[in-house]
Each structure stands twice: as structure tokens, then as C-alpha cells.
Amino acid sequence: MRNFTRILTFLLLTSGALWAQQDAQYTQFMYNKLGFNPAFAGAVESTNFQVAARQQWLGLDDAPTSQVATFNTPLTSAGTGVAARFSRVTIGLEQQYNIEGSYAYRFALGRGTRLGLGISASARYFNIEYGRATPTQGGGVDTAIPGATESRVTPNFGAGLYIDGPAYYVGISVPRLLESDIDLGAEEGIISREARHFYFMGGVKLQLSEKLALEPQFLAKYVAGAPFDADVNLTAHLGQNLFTGVSYRLGGNGGGESASVLAGLYLSENLSMCMAYDLGLSDLKGAQNGSIELVVGYSLGGRSNGSQVVDPRNL
């Protein structure tokens, strides 16, 4: 980091967002359901793999970046399944690594609708490399900044409920139930804790014609003591191989946090990809050039599996 004062200013400007959302944000939340709800494990029709990468706030030094890799597979024909997820987030001097395993059991509710109850276990590794800090005053030396790298491993557990039908889904979850201590220093008392995040998601697919379907979806987020936050998306499926959409994220200073466009396609029966671009609407919009995000998914079963359709986008 070239300017320690700038990162302090950056953290102060975004402290509300950081408190409200300790988890990394993804514009393509609808293709990252497992990151919010462990009950999504096994909800896919066949074994799926996914990777996603996000670069937030282009042009702003030390802005957040995140990457995630996901494995999701059903164990039974009813959809009971397991999943695993590994993610990495960096912001300034800090890095976070998260590994998570999920299990979900499903009940048939009739008419093609299923109820999934999921649990997860996770561990997060926090690491701050203070040696990379270069203060602008004092000749580049500040004795108040620790000279060594500090780190911490924090385990946690989560739970969720996920209902999916032939053309809709809805879910509610708490990915981390424990409000664990995440202080890195040795001071007495606890200053920082993991915040308990509540997520509520839903969507419906409207088949307007053989070649056009619309899919409105949303993800609402709640943390005690922080403003309500939500993402909404409308995706249009054009024929068999193309899809595009627009999204909007609440937050910012009245005008929202961001507005986004996305476009994706099937590269084969098994492989799909989608790119999103966010236009910032908050007070930081003048200091950055938007955010970009890429999601790539691979389904072992492809899009055709007997009489059923396997959709790699539902990762």
C-alpha cells in the first residue's frame, strides 16, 4: 500500500458498509446462493463446480477483491446433498480466507416443491500484513503500527431453509450463528466480533414464450444495528444459450449503492459464464470506475439429463 493515510480515509468512509456487510458482496448473488444459504447444498440436479472473481471499485488503491470456488452435489434423487466452498477476500492490508462445508436434507412437499434444511461448519482465517504499511509521516515509520503480521482463525456454524419449486425458490438463512471474537491484537476486552447476518432470498421464472423467460430475484440482508440492505435483479433468458439482466443494490446516500448490467452464455452443454459490471452510485462514485465480476460454472450432467433440464446457472 502506497498511502497509509488514504487507506485510513477509505476505511472511515466505508465503515458503515463494512459493519453492515462483513461478508463479501457479489452482484451475481443468484449464482452464489451457497455463499448465503447452506440449505442450497444438493438443490442442483447434478454435480456442479463454480468459480467467481470480483474486483471492486476499479481505480481505487487497495479496494476489495474476492474469489470463490464452490462444489455442490446431490446425494439422493430427492436432492439431499453436500457442498463445499472456499473463498478469499482482500482489502488493503487485510486478507480473509474462508473454508466451509454444508449439508442439506430435503423433504418433498408435493407438486414438485421441496423443502431443504441445511447446516454448515466454517473456519475463517484473518491476516493483516502490517509490514506493508508505509505511513506518509515520520519518515515512513509509525511505532503505533505493529511491525509483524497478525492473524487469527475463527470457527463458526450456520443454518438455513430453502424451498424450491418448478419455477420459483425462497430461502432464509444465518451463515454464521456465533458472534465470535475476531480481534487480532492481545489487548484485554473484545473490540471486534463477527456480526450475525440474516439473509432472505427469492425468485421466480416467468416463461413468456418459447424463446423468452424473465426471472426477477432478490437478496435481502439484515444485521442488527445496521441499515437494511438488499439486491434486486431481473434476468432475461433469450433462447437456449444467452441471458442478460440488470441489478440494483440499496445503500449509499439515498441513491443506492450501485446499478449493474450482466450478460452470460452457455459455451457448451456443461459450461456457462456470466460477466457483470457495477456502476457506483454512492459517495465513492467519483473516486472509482465501477466494479467487475465474472462467474464460470460447470455441470457434470450438462443441461440435459433424461426428461429433466439441468441449469448450470443455478449454482
DRENDO-1510 file (C-alpha; in Angstrom, 1 decimal, always signed):
<recs>
REC; n; res; u; v; w
REC; 1; MET; +0.0; +0.0; +0.0 .
REC; 2; ARG; +1.4; +3.3; -1.1 .
REC; 3; ASN; -0.5; +5.7; +1.1 .
REC; 4; PHE; -1.5; +4.7; +4.7 .
REC; 5; THR; -3.5; +7.9; +5.1 .
REC; 6; ARG; -5.6; +7.1; +2.1 .
REC; 7; ILE; -6.5; +3.6; +3.4 .
REC; 8; LEU; -7.5; +5.1; +6.8 .
REC; 9; THR; -9.7; +7.6; +5.0 .
REC; 10; PHE; -11.1; +4.8; +2.8 .
REC; 11; LEU; -12.0; +2.7; +5.9 .
REC; 12; LEU; -13.6; +5.6; +7.6 .
REC; 13; LEU; -15.7; +6.4; +4.5 .
REC; 14; THR; -16.9; +2.8; +4.2 .
REC; 15; SER; -17.1; +1.9; +7.9 .
REC; 16; GLY; -20.9; +1.7; +7.7 .
REC; 17; ALA; -20.8; -0.6; +4.8 .
REC; 18; LEU; -18.1; -2.8; +6.4 .
REC; 19; TRP; -20.2; -3.1; +9.6 .
REC; 20; ALA; -23.3; -3.8; +7.7 .
REC; 21; GLN; -21.7; -6.4; +5.4 .
REC; 22; GLN; -18.7; -8.3; +6.8 .
REC; 23; ASP; -19.2; -10.9; +4.0 .
REC; 24; ALA; -18.0; -10.2; +0.5 .
REC; 25; GLN; -20.7; -8.8; -1.8 .
REC; 26; TYR; -21.5; -10.4; -5.1 .
REC; 27; THR; -23.6; -8.8; -7.8 .
REC; 28; GLN; -24.4; -12.2; -9.2 .
REC; 29; PHE; -25.9; -13.4; -5.9 .
REC; 30; MET; -28.4; -15.6; -7.7 .
REC; 31; TYR; -25.5; -17.7; -8.9 .
REC; 32; ASN; -23.8; -17.7; -5.5 .
REC; 33; LYS; -26.7; -19.0; -3.3 .
REC; 34; LEU; -24.5; -21.4; -1.4 .
REC; 35; GLY; -22.5; -18.5; -0.1 .
REC; 36; PHE; -25.6; -17.2; +1.7 .
REC; 37; ASN; -27.6; -20.3; +2.5 .
REC; 38; PRO; -26.3; -23.8; +3.4 .
REC; 39; ALA; -29.7; -25.3; +2.6 .
REC; 40; PHE; -28.8; -24.9; -1.1 .
REC; 41; ALA; -26.5; -27.9; -0.9 .
REC; 42; GLY; -27.8; -30.6; -3.2 .
REC; 43; ALA; -30.5; -28.4; -4.7 .
REC; 44; VAL; -28.9; -28.6; -8.1 .
REC; 45; GLU; -29.8; -31.5; -10.4 .
REC; 46; SER; -26.2; -32.8; -10.9 .
REC; 47; THR; -22.7; -32.2; -9.6 .
REC; 48; ASN; -21.7; -28.6; -10.2 .
REC; 49; PHE; -18.5; -26.6; -9.9 .
REC; 50; GLN; -18.2; -22.8; -9.9 .
REC; 51; VAL; -15.5; -20.2; -9.7 .
REC; 52; ALA; -16.1; -16.4; -9.3 .
REC; 53; ALA; -13.9; -13.4; -9.1 .
REC; 54; ARG; -14.7; -9.8; -8.3 .
REC; 55; GLN; -12.7; -6.6; -8.5 .
REC; 56; GLN; -14.5; -3.9; -6.6 .
REC; 57; TRP; -14.1; -0.1; -7.2 .
REC; 58; LEU; -11.7; -0.1; -10.1 .
REC; 59; GLY; -9.1; +2.7; -9.9 .
REC; 60; LEU; -9.1; +2.9; -6.1 .
REC; 61; ASP; -5.9; +1.7; -4.4 .
REC; 62; ASP; -6.3; -1.3; -2.1 .
REC; 63; ALA; -10.0; -1.7; -2.9 .
REC; 64; PRO; -11.7; -5.1; -2.1 .
REC; 65; THR; -11.1; -8.1; -4.3 .
REC; 66; SER; -12.6; -11.5; -3.8 .
REC; 67; GLN; -12.5; -15.0; -5.3 .
REC; 68; VAL; -14.6; -18.1; -4.5 .
REC; 69; ALA; -14.7; -21.7; -5.6 .
REC; 70; THR; -17.7; -23.9; -5.0 .
REC; 71; PHE; -18.6; -27.6; -5.2 .
REC; 72; ASN; -22.2; -28.7; -4.9 .
REC; 73; THR; -23.8; -32.1; -5.5 .
REC; 74; PRO; -26.9; -34.1; -4.6 .
REC; 75; LEU; -26.5; -37.4; -2.8 .
REC; 76; THR; -30.1; -38.7; -3.4 .
REC; 77; SER; -32.8; -38.3; -6.0 .
REC; 78; ALA; -34.7; -36.2; -3.5 .
REC; 79; GLY; -32.0; -33.6; -3.5 .
REC; 80; THR; -30.3; -34.3; -0.2 .
REC; 81; GLY; -26.8; -33.2; -0.8 .
REC; 82; VAL; -23.4; -31.8; +0.3 .
REC; 83; ALA; -21.4; -28.8; -0.8 .
REC; 84; ALA; -18.0; -27.1; -0.1 .
REC; 85; ARG; -16.9; -23.6; -0.6 .
REC; 86; PHE; -13.5; -21.8; -0.4 .
REC; 87; SER; -13.2; -18.0; -0.7 .
REC; 88; ARG; -10.6; -15.3; -0.4 .
REC; 89; VAL; -11.1; -11.6; +0.2 .
REC; 90; THR; -8.5; -8.9; +0.4 .
REC; 91; ILE; -8.9; -5.2; +1.3 .
REC; 92; GLY; -5.9; -3.1; +2.0 .
REC; 93; LEU; -3.5; -4.9; +4.3 .
REC; 94; GLU; -6.1; -7.5; +5.3 .
REC; 95; GLN; -6.7; -10.9; +3.8 .
REC; 96; GLN; -9.5; -13.3; +4.7 .
REC; 97; TYR; -9.7; -17.0; +3.8 .
REC; 98; ASN; -12.9; -19.0; +4.4 .
REC; 99; ILE; -13.5; -22.7; +4.1 .
REC; 100; GLU; -17.0; -24.1; +4.5 .
REC; 101; GLY; -18.8; -27.4; +4.3 .
REC; 102; SER; -22.6; -27.7; +4.0 .
REC; 103; TYR; -25.2; -30.5; +4.3 .
REC; 104; ALA; -28.9; -30.2; +3.4 .
REC; 105; TYR; -31.7; -32.7; +3.9 .
REC; 106; ARG; -34.8; -32.4; +1.6 .
REC; 107; PHE; -38.5; -33.2; +2.0 .
REC; 108; ALA; -41.0; -33.4; -0.8 .
REC; 109; LEU; -43.9; -31.0; -0.3 .
REC; 110; GLY; -45.8; -32.1; -3.4 .
REC; 111; ARG; -46.3; -30.6; -6.9 .
REC; 112; GLY; -42.6; -30.6; -7.5 .
REC; 113; THR; -41.8; -28.4; -4.4 .
REC; 114; ARG; -39.1; -29.4; -2.0 .
REC; 115; LEU; -38.1; -28.1; +1.5 .
REC; 116; GLY; -34.4; -28.2; +2.3 .
REC; 117; LEU; -33.0; -27.8; +5.8 .
REC; 118; GLY; -29.2; -27.1; +5.8 .
REC; 119; ILE; -26.4; -26.7; +8.3 .
REC; 120; SER; -22.8; -25.6; +7.7 .
REC; 121; ALA; -19.4; -25.5; +9.5 .
REC; 122; SER; -16.8; -23.0; +8.6 .
REC; 123; ALA; -13.5; -21.5; +9.6 .
REC; 124; ARG; -12.2; -18.1; +8.7 .
REC; 125; TYR; -8.5; -17.1; +8.7 .
REC; 126; PHE; -7.9; -13.4; +9.2 .
REC; 127; ASN; -4.4; -12.0; +8.3 .
REC; 128; ILE; -3.1; -8.4; +8.4 .
REC; 129; GLU; +0.4; -7.7; +7.0 .
REC; 130; TYR; +1.3; -4.6; +8.9 .
REC; 131; GLY; +4.8; -4.7; +7.4 .
REC; 132; ARG; +3.4; -3.5; +4.1 .
REC; 133; ALA; +2.1; -0.2; +5.6 .
REC; 134; THR; +4.1; +2.9; +4.6 .
REC; 135; PRO; +3.0; +5.9; +6.7 .
REC; 136; THR; +3.4; +9.3; +5.0 .
REC; 137; GLN; +4.6; +11.0; +8.2 .
REC; 138; GLY; +7.5; +10.2; +10.5 .
REC; 139; GLY; +9.9; +9.2; +7.7 .
REC; 140; GLY; +7.7; +6.2; +6.8 .
REC; 141; VAL; +7.8; +4.8; +10.4 .
REC; 142; ASP; +4.9; +4.8; +12.9 .
REC; 143; THR; +5.5; +3.0; +16.1 .
REC; 144; ALA; +1.8; +2.7; +16.7 .
REC; 145; ILE; +1.6; +0.2; +13.7 .
REC; 146; PRO; +2.6; -3.3; +14.7 .
REC; 147; GLY; +5.7; -4.4; +12.8 .
REC; 148; ALA; +4.7; -8.1; +12.3 .
REC; 149; THR; +1.9; -9.9; +10.6 .
REC; 150; GLU; -1.1; -10.7; +12.9 .
REC; 151; SER; -3.6; -13.5; +12.2 .
REC; 152; ARG; -6.5; -15.4; +13.7 .
REC; 153; VAL; -8.6; -18.5; +12.9 .
REC; 154; THR; -12.3; -18.3; +13.8 .
REC; 155; PRO; -14.7; -21.3; +13.5 .
REC; 156; ASN; -18.4; -20.9; +13.1 .
REC; 157; PHE; -21.6; -22.7; +12.2 .
REC; 158; GLY; -24.7; -21.7; +10.1 .
REC; 159; ALA; -28.2; -22.9; +9.3 .
REC; 160; GLY; -30.7; -22.2; +6.6 .
REC; 161; LEU; -34.0; -23.2; +5.0 .
REC; 162; TYR; -34.5; -23.3; +1.2 .
REC; 163; ILE; -37.8; -24.1; -0.7 .
REC; 164; ASP; -37.7; -24.7; -4.4 .
REC; 165; GLY; -40.4; -25.4; -6.8 .
REC; 166; PRO; -40.7; -25.9; -10.6 .
REC; 167; ALA; -40.3; -22.2; -11.3 .
REC; 168; TYR; -39.5; -20.4; -8.0 .
REC; 169; TYR; -37.4; -20.5; -4.9 .
REC; 170; VAL; -37.3; -18.8; -1.5 .
REC; 171; GLY; -34.9; -19.2; +1.4 .
REC; 172; ILE; -33.9; -17.8; +4.8 .
REC; 173; SER; -30.5; -18.3; +6.5 .
REC; 174; VAL; -27.9; -17.3; +9.1 .
REC; 175; PRO; -24.5; -18.4; +7.7 .
REC; 176; ARG; -22.7; -17.6; +11.0 .
REC; 177; LEU; -24.6; -18.2; +14.2 .
REC; 178; LEU; -21.7; -17.4; +16.6 .
REC; 179; GLU; -20.7; -13.8; +17.2 .
REC; 180; SER; -17.1; -14.8; +17.6 .
REC; 181; ASP; -14.2; -12.6; +18.7 .
REC; 182; ILE; -12.1; -11.5; +15.7 .
REC; 183; ASP; -9.7; -9.2; +17.4 .
REC; 184; LEU; -6.1; -9.7; +16.2 .
REC; 185; GLY; -4.3; -7.8; +19.0 .
REC; 186; ALA; -3.5; -9.0; +22.5 .
REC; 187; GLU; -5.4; -6.2; +24.3 .
REC; 188; GLU; -7.8; -7.1; +27.1 .
REC; 189; GLY; -11.5; -7.0; +26.2 .
REC; 190; ILE; -13.2; -7.7; +22.8 .
REC; 191; ILE; -13.4; -4.9; +20.3 .
REC; 192; SER; -14.5; -6.7; +17.2 .
REC; 193; ARG; -16.9; -9.6; +16.7 .
REC; 194; GLU; -18.4; -11.4; +13.7 .
REC; 195; ALA; -21.8; -9.9; +13.1 .
REC; 196; ARG; -24.7; -12.3; +12.8 .
REC; 197; HIS; -26.1; -11.8; +9.2 .
REC; 198; PHE; -29.6; -12.8; +8.3 .
REC; 199; TYR; -30.4; -13.4; +4.6 .
REC; 200; PHE; -33.7; -13.8; +2.8 .
REC; 201; MET; -33.8; -14.7; -0.9 .
REC; 202; GLY; -36.3; -15.5; -3.5 .
REC; 203; GLY; -37.0; -15.6; -7.2 .
REC; 204; VAL; -39.5; -16.8; -9.8 .
REC; 205; LYS; -39.1; -17.7; -13.5 .
REC; 206; LEU; -41.8; -16.5; -15.9 .
REC; 207; GLN; -41.8; -18.3; -19.2 .
REC; 208; LEU; -43.3; -15.7; -21.6 .
REC; 209; SER; -42.6; -17.6; -24.8 .
REC; 210; GLU; -40.5; -20.5; -26.1 .
REC; 211; LYS; -37.5; -18.1; -26.5 .
REC; 212; LEU; -38.1; -15.6; -23.7 .
REC; 213; ALA; -38.2; -16.0; -20.0 .
REC; 214; LEU; -37.9; -13.4; -17.2 .
REC; 215; GLU; -36.5; -14.1; -13.8 .
REC; 216; PRO; -36.9; -11.5; -11.1 .
REC; 217; GLN; -34.8; -12.3; -8.0 .
REC; 218; PHE; -33.8; -10.6; -4.7 .
REC; 219; LEU; -31.5; -11.0; -1.8 .
REC; 220; ALA; -32.3; -9.1; +1.4 .
REC; 221; LYS; -29.7; -8.7; +4.2 .
REC; 222; TYR; -30.1; -7.7; +7.8 .
REC; 223; VAL; -27.5; -7.1; +10.6 .
REC; 224; ALA; -28.6; -5.7; +14.0 .
REC; 225; GLY; -27.6; -2.0; +14.3 .
REC; 226; ALA; -27.0; -1.5; +10.6 .
REC; 227; PRO; -29.3; -0.2; +7.8 .
REC; 228; PHE; -31.4; -2.7; +5.8 .
REC; 229; ASP; -29.7; -3.8; +2.6 .
REC; 230; ALA; -30.9; -5.7; -0.4 .
REC; 231; ASP; -30.0; -6.6; -4.0 .
REC; 232; VAL; -32.7; -7.0; -6.7 .
REC; 233; ASN; -32.1; -8.4; -10.2 .
REC; 234; LEU; -34.1; -9.0; -13.4 .
REC; 235; THR; -32.6; -11.5; -15.8 .
REC; 236; ALA; -33.9; -12.3; -19.3 .
REC; 237; HIS; -33.2; -15.7; -20.8 .
REC; 238; LEU; -33.0; -15.3; -24.6 .
REC; 239; GLY; -33.4; -18.6; -26.4 .
REC; 240; GLN; -31.3; -21.5; -25.1 .
REC; 241; ASN; -27.9; -20.0; -24.8 .
REC; 242; LEU; -28.0; -16.3; -23.9 .
REC; 243; PHE; -29.1; -14.4; -20.8 .
REC; 244; THR; -28.8; -10.8; -19.7 .
REC; 245; GLY; -30.0; -8.7; -16.9 .
REC; 246; VAL; -29.9; -5.6; -14.7 .
REC; 247; SER; -29.4; -5.3; -10.9 .
REC; 248; TYR; -29.7; -2.7; -8.2 .
REC; 249; ARG; -28.2; -2.6; -4.7 .
REC; 250; LEU; -29.6; -0.5; -1.9 .
REC; 251; GLY; -27.3; +1.6; +0.2 .
REC; 252; GLY; -25.2; +4.6; -0.5 .
REC; 253; ASN; -26.5; +8.1; +0.3 .
REC; 254; GLY; -30.1; +7.9; -0.8 .
REC; 255; GLY; -29.5; +6.9; -4.5 .
REC; 256; GLY; -28.4; +3.4; -3.8 .
REC; 257; GLU; -25.0; +1.6; -3.7 .
REC; 258; SER; -24.8; +0.5; -7.3 .
REC; 259; ALA; -26.6; -0.3; -10.6 .
REC; 260; SER; -25.4; -3.2; -12.6 .
REC; 261; VAL; -25.7; -4.9; -16.0 .
REC; 262; LEU; -24.8; -8.5; -16.7 .
REC; 263; ALA; -24.5; -10.8; -19.7 .
REC; 264; GLY; -23.9; -14.5; -19.9 .
REC; 265; LEU; -24.0; -17.5; -22.3 .
REC; 266; TYR; -23.6; -21.2; -22.5 .
REC; 267; LEU; -20.3; -22.2; -24.0 .
REC; 268; SER; -21.4; -25.9; -24.2 .
REC; 269; GLU; -24.0; -28.2; -22.6 .
REC; 270; ASN; -21.9; -28.2; -19.5 .
REC; 271; LEU; -20.2; -24.9; -19.3 .
REC; 272; SER; -21.7; -21.4; -18.7 .
REC; 273; MET; -20.2; -18.0; -17.9 .
REC; 274; CYS; -21.5; -14.6; -16.9 .
REC; 275; MET; -19.9; -11.1; -16.6 .
REC; 276; ALA; -21.3; -8.2; -14.6 .
REC; 277; TYR; -20.3; -4.6; -14.4 .
REC; 278; ASP; -21.4; -2.3; -11.5 .
REC; 279; LEU; -21.8; +1.4; -11.8 .
REC; 280; GLY; -21.2; +3.0; -8.4 .
REC; 281; LEU; -23.9; +5.3; -7.1 .
REC; 282; SER; -22.6; +6.1; -3.5 .
REC; 283; ASP; -20.4; +8.9; -2.3 .
REC; 284; LEU; -17.4; +6.9; -3.6 .
REC; 285; LYS; -18.5; +7.1; -7.2 .
REC; 286; GLY; -16.2; +9.9; -8.0 .
REC; 287; ALA; -13.1; +8.0; -6.7 .
REC; 288; GLN; -13.6; +4.7; -8.6 .
REC; 289; ASN; -14.6; +3.4; -12.0 .
REC; 290; GLY; -17.1; +0.7; -11.1 .
REC; 291; SER; -16.7; -3.0; -10.3 .
REC; 292; ILE; -16.4; -6.1; -12.4 .
REC; 293; GLU; -17.3; -9.7; -11.6 .
REC; 294; LEU; -17.0; -13.0; -13.5 .
REC; 295; VAL; -18.7; -16.3; -12.7 .
REC; 296; VAL; -18.0; -19.5; -14.5 .
REC; 297; GLY; -20.0; -22.7; -13.9 .
REC; 298; TYR; -19.5; -26.3; -15.0 .
REC; 299; SER; -22.2; -29.1; -14.6 .
REC; 300; LEU; -21.2; -32.7; -14.9 .
REC; 301; GLY; -24.7; -33.6; -16.1 .
REC; 302; GLY; -24.9; -30.9; -18.7 .
REC; 303; ARG; -28.2; -29.2; -19.5 .
REC; 304; SER; -30.0; -32.5; -20.5 .
REC; 305; ASN; -30.5; -35.3; -18.1 .
REC; 306; GLY; -33.3; -37.6; -19.3 .
REC; 307; SER; -36.5; -35.7; -19.2 .
REC; 308; GLN; -35.1; -33.0; -16.8 .
REC; 309; VAL; -33.2; -29.8; -17.6 .
REC; 310; VAL; -30.1; -29.2; -15.6 .
REC; 311; ASP; -29.3; -25.5; -15.5 .
REC; 312; PRO; -25.7; -24.6; -14.7 .
REC; 313; ARG; -26.8; -21.0; -13.8 .
REC; 314; ASN; -28.5; -22.4; -10.7 .
REC; 315; LEU; -25.2; -22.7; -8.9 .
</recs>
